[in-house]
Amino acid sequence: MALKATIFKVELQIADMDRHYYADHALTLARHPSETDERMMVRLFAFARYAHEYLDFAKGLSVDDEPDLWQQDLTGAIDLWIDVGLPDERRVRKACGRARQVVIVTYGQRAADIWWGQNSKAFAKQDNLTVLGLSTEASQGLAALAQRTMRLQCTVQDGEMWLTDGAETVHIVPTMLQGARA
């Protein structure tokens, strides 16, 4: 029998002073059976960092040709493709051909450093690719916030993020490994 996804409900208030984006989002996150709380919460970080009314969680781990999150315009064209983790270079190249902007959010510092060392030259050829790295402390701090029902407040200022549930606060300073040139 196949294992089912675990459902998490999130009420997320975002105050992004860098982009002047202020909104409340009621989200339903499905955590794939093979996914950890850490990875799921990094997906939530990515949502908060790039929040937009058309940004949605895609099928991600369940489907090979969809990202973890994406933003499509009204015609179905992909404006933003976001993958979490350490995708292979072919997947990233294909995503860069399909989407106007592609963002990769890495975590798990040691493995991410090795992955970046193996792929950075190939990624440099992609003008529409941004690669962000999260420290182990940040990703594990995010995992500690995971609960089946969450009420979170997110503040973004000067590229830094604070995510809190009222009792615990995680301060996240992503490392820009590569910025998009397009």
C-alpha positions in Angstrom: 0.0 0.0 0.0 1.3 3.4 -1.0 1.9 5.9 1.8 -0.1 9.1 1.6 1.1 12.6 2.0 0.9 14.3 5.4 -1.1 17.6 5.2 0.0 20.7 7.0 -2.1 23.9 7.2 -0.2 27.2 7.4 -1.5 30.7 8.0 1.4 32.9 6.8 1.6 36.6 7.2 4.3 38.2 5.0 5.8 41.7 5.3 8.4 41.9 2.6 9.9 45.4 2.8 12.4 44.7 0.1 9.6 44.1 -2.5 6.8 46.1 -0.8 4.7 42.9 -0.7 2.3 42.6 2.3 -0.2 39.7 2.3 -1.7 36.9 4.3 -1.7 33.4 2.8 -3.7 30.4 3.9 -1.6 27.5 2.6 -2.0 23.7 2.5 1.3 21.9 2.3 1.4 18.2 1.4 4.6 16.6 2.7 5.5 13.7 0.5 6.2 10.5 2.4 9.9 10.6 1.5 10.2 14.3 2.4 11.5 15.6 5.7 10.2 18.4 7.8 13.4 20.3 6.9 12.8 20.1 3.1 9.1 21.0 3.5 9.9 24.0 5.6 12.6 25.1 3.0 9.8 25.0 0.4 7.8 27.2 2.7 10.8 29.6 3.0 10.9 29.7 -0.8 7.2 30.6 -1.0 7.7 33.4 1.6 10.8 34.7 -0.2 9.1 34.9 -3.6 5.5 35.3 -2.5 3.1 36.4 -5.2 -0.6 36.0 -5.8 0.1 33.5 -8.6 2.8 31.5 -6.9 1.7 27.9 -6.2 3.1 24.7 -4.8 3.5 22.3 -7.7 3.7 18.5 -7.5 7.4 18.7 -7.0 8.7 15.3 -5.8 5.7 13.4 -7.3 6.3 14.6 -10.9 9.6 14.8 -12.7 8.7 17.7 -15.0 7.3 20.1 -12.3 9.1 22.2 -9.8 8.5 22.5 -6.1 6.8 25.9 -6.7 5.9 27.8 -9.8 4.3 31.0 -10.9 2.5 30.9 -14.2 1.0 33.8 -16.1 -2.6 33.8 -17.4 -1.5 32.0 -20.6 0.2 29.2 -18.7 3.7 30.4 -19.5 6.0 29.8 -16.5 7.3 33.1 -15.0 9.1 31.5 -12.1 10.3 28.0 -11.4 11.6 27.2 -7.9 13.3 23.9 -7.0 14.5 23.0 -3.5 17.5 20.8 -2.8 20.2 19.7 -5.2 18.7 19.1 -8.6 20.8 17.6 -11.4 22.3 19.9 -14.0 20.1 18.6 -16.8 16.9 19.3 -14.8 18.1 22.9 -14.1 19.1 23.4 -17.8 15.6 22.2 -18.9 13.9 24.4 -16.3 15.9 27.5 -17.6 14.6 26.7 -21.1 11.0 26.5 -19.9 10.8 29.4 -17.4 11.5 33.1 -17.5 13.3 32.9 -14.1 14.6 29.8 -12.2 15.5 29.7 -8.6 17.3 26.8 -6.8 17.3 26.9 -2.9 19.9 24.6 -1.5 20.3 23.4 2.1 22.4 20.7 3.8 25.5 22.7 3.7 28.1 20.0 3.2 26.3 18.2 0.4 25.2 21.6 -1.1 28.9 22.7 -1.2 29.9 19.6 -3.1 26.9 19.9 -5.5 27.8 23.6 -6.1 31.4 22.7 -6.8 30.3 20.1 -9.4 27.7 22.3 -11.2 28.7 26.0 -10.8 30.5 26.2 -14.2 27.5 24.7 -16.1 25.1 26.9 -14.1 27.1 30.0 -15.0 25.9 29.6 -18.6 22.2 30.1 -17.5 21.4 33.8 -17.5 18.0 33.3 -15.8 19.2 31.2 -12.9 19.5 32.2 -9.3 20.9 29.8 -6.7 20.5 30.5 -3.0 22.1 28.5 -0.2 20.7 28.2 3.3 22.9 27.4 6.3 22.4 24.2 8.3 21.3 26.4 11.3 18.6 28.1 9.2 17.2 24.9 7.6 17.1 23.1 10.9 15.6 26.1 12.6 12.9 26.1 10.0 12.3 22.3 10.6 11.9 23.0 14.3 8.9 25.3 13.5 7.0 22.5 11.6 3.6 21.5 13.1 0.5 20.2 11.4 -1.2 23.6 12.0 1.1 26.7 11.8 0.5 30.4 12.3 3.6 32.1 11.1 4.8 35.7 10.6 7.5 36.4 8.1 9.4 39.7 7.8 11.9 40.3 5.0 14.3 43.3 5.0 17.6 43.9 3.3 17.7 40.3 2.0 17.3 38.8 5.5 14.2 36.9 6.7 12.7 36.4 10.2 10.1 33.6 10.5 8.3 33.3 13.8 5.5 31.3 15.3 5.3 33.7 18.2 7.4 31.5 20.5 10.4 30.8 18.3 12.1 32.9 15.7 14.4 31.7 12.9 16.7 34.3 11.4 17.6 33.4 7.8 20.3 35.0 5.7 20.5 33.2 2.4 23.8 33.0 0.6 23.6 34.2 -3.0 25.6 31.6 -4.9 24.5 32.9 -8.3 22.2 35.7 -9.3 20.2 35.8 -12.5 21.5 38.2 -15.2 18.3 38.2 -17.2 
